[in-house]
Each structure stands twice: as structure tokens, then as C-alpha cells.
Amino acid sequence: MVEININYEGGLRCQNTHGPSAVQVSTDAPVDNNGKGESFSPTDLVATALGSCMATIMGIVAERKGLELEGLNIKVGKHMSTELPRRISKLEVSIEVPLPDDHPARKALEAAALACPVHQSIHPDIEVPILWKWQTT
């Protein structure tokens, strides 16, 4: 178990501390939900978790196969629902892989991204379209 300590500072802002490392991340409510939008919102962190988890699991597979993935770039576009309850409705993912589109590890890397723990934890009502961009050969 990993413990995260959340301290509400008022003004819709929290200071979040990662127990094992003591690294801190602030969150703030977005402007469209009564906040100042001065930091990641909690739902922004969900989008961030998805992209970074995909990159991490792809990196693990790449290391096992002796591949270099430096330059891998993942962008996640977070969409909120327009109706109540307010929730994430879509996480659009774009993955730019610095390998040729005919690389023999392509299927393994794509499967790794889809198998990441965050992707597996996302509620099925949330759309997660993924656009893969491999280098053309």
C-alpha cells in the first residue's frame, strides 16, 4: 500500500504528499468549476496518470527487449461531461512512438500500453480512443 496525504488548504486547493518520497503536488479546482486553475485539477491527474502509466509500461517492455524509447510522446486530452454528474467523459490519447511502423515489437508495445494499470482501472463509460503515430518507413 502507498499512502497519499491530502491537506486541504482552502480556496479549493490541496497539497498532496506522496508518502514514500515526500514529493508534493498541488491541485486546484479548474476555472470552469469555481477554482483558479493555477495547478492540475484532480481530474487532470487522472489524465496524467493514464499517459504516464502507458509510457511507463511501454518503457518496461522496451527495456526487456533492449529497445530505446526516448522521445516517446503521449498526449491526453481530457473531456468533461456537460451533464450532471460532473465527470470525465473522454480521455483522447495520442501516442507518438520513435520506432518505425513495421517494428517487430509494435504489437507488444501497443499491448503494454493497453494493459497498464490505469487504463485497466478506467470506468467503461469513459471513452478512451487511442491514436498511434509510428514513424513511417
C-alpha positions in Angstrom: 0.0 0.0 0.0 1.1 3.5 -0.8 -0.3 6.3 1.3 -1.0 9.8 -0.1 -1.7 12.6 2.3 -4.0 15.3 1.2 -4.1 18.6 3.0 -7.0 20.9 2.1 -5.6 24.5 2.1 -8.8 26.3 1.4 -9.8 28.1 -1.7 -10.4 24.7 -3.5 -6.6 24.0 -3.3 -5.0 20.9 -1.9 -1.4 20.0 -1.1 -0.9 16.3 -1.9 2.1 14.4 -0.5 3.4 11.1 -1.7 4.2 9.1 1.4 7.2 7.1 0.3 9.1 10.0 -1.3 7.5 13.1 0.3 7.2 14.7 -3.1 4.3 17.2 -3.2 1.9 18.1 -5.9 -0.7 20.9 -5.6 -4.2 20.6 -7.0 -6.6 23.4 -7.7 -10.2 23.4 -9.0 -10.4 24.4 -12.6 -11.8 27.8 -13.6 -15.0 26.2 -15.0 -15.6 24.7 -11.6 -15.2 27.7 -9.3 -11.4 27.4 -9.0 -8.4 29.5 -10.1 -7.0 26.8 -12.4 -3.5 27.5 -11.0 -2.4 23.9 -10.9 -3.5 20.4 -12.0 -7.1 19.6 -11.1 -7.8 16.2 -9.6 -9.3 15.1 -12.9 -6.2 16.4 -14.8 -4.2 14.0 -12.6 -6.4 11.1 -13.8 -5.4 12.0 -17.4 -1.8 12.5 -16.4 -1.8 9.1 -14.7 -3.2 7.4 -17.8 -0.5 8.8 -20.1 2.4 8.3 -17.7 1.3 4.8 -16.8 1.1 3.8 -20.5 4.6 5.3 -21.1 6.0 3.5 -18.1 4.6 0.1 -19.0 5.8 0.6 -22.6 9.2 1.5 -21.2 9.4 -1.7 -19.1 8.6 -3.8 -22.2 11.1 -1.8 -24.3 13.9 -2.3 -21.7 13.2 -6.0 -21.6 13.6 -6.1 -25.4 16.6 -3.8 -25.4 14.8 -1.0 -27.3 15.3 2.7 -26.8 12.0 4.6 -26.4 13.5 8.1 -25.6 11.4 10.5 -27.5 8.1 8.6 -26.9 5.4 11.3 -26.5 1.9 10.8 -25.2 -0.7 13.5 -25.1 -4.0 13.0 -23.3 -7.0 15.3 -24.0 -9.4 15.3 -21.1 -13.1 16.0 -21.8 -15.6 16.6 -19.0 -19.3 15.7 -19.3 -21.7 18.6 -20.0 -24.5 16.9 -17.9 -24.6 16.0 -14.3 -22.9 14.3 -12.5 -19.7 16.2 -13.5 -17.3 13.5 -14.6 -14.6 12.7 -17.1 -16.4 11.6 -20.3 -13.5 11.0 -22.6 -9.7 10.7 -22.5 -8.3 11.1 -26.0 -4.8 9.6 -26.2 -2.2 10.3 -28.9 1.0 8.2 -28.7 4.0 9.1 -30.9 6.4 6.2 -30.9 10.0 6.8 -32.1 10.2 3.5 -33.9 9.2 2.5 -37.4 5.6 1.4 -38.1 6.8 -2.1 -39.1 8.9 -2.6 -36.0 8.7 -6.2 -34.7 7.9 -5.1 -31.2 5.0 -2.9 -32.3 2.2 -5.3 -31.1 4.0 -5.9 -27.8 4.3 -2.2 -27.1 0.7 -1.4 -28.0 -0.5 -4.3 -25.8 1.7 -3.0 -23.0 0.0 0.4 -23.2 -3.5 -1.1 -23.2 -2.6 -3.3 -20.2 -1.3 -0.5 -18.0 -3.0 -0.5 -14.6 -4.5 2.9 -15.0 -6.1 2.0 -18.4 -7.4 -1.2 -16.8 -8.9 0.9 -13.9 -10.8 3.4 -16.0 -14.6 3.0 -15.9 -16.0 1.6 -19.1 -18.3 4.6 -19.5 -15.2 6.8 -20.2 -14.3 6.8 -23.9 -10.5 6.2 -24.4 -9.8 6.5 -28.1 -6.1 5.9 -28.9 -4.3 7.3 -31.9 -0.9 5.6 -32.6 1.7 7.5 -34.6 4.6 5.3 -35.6 7.4 6.6 -37.8 6.7 5.7 -41.4 9.3 3.6 -43.2 
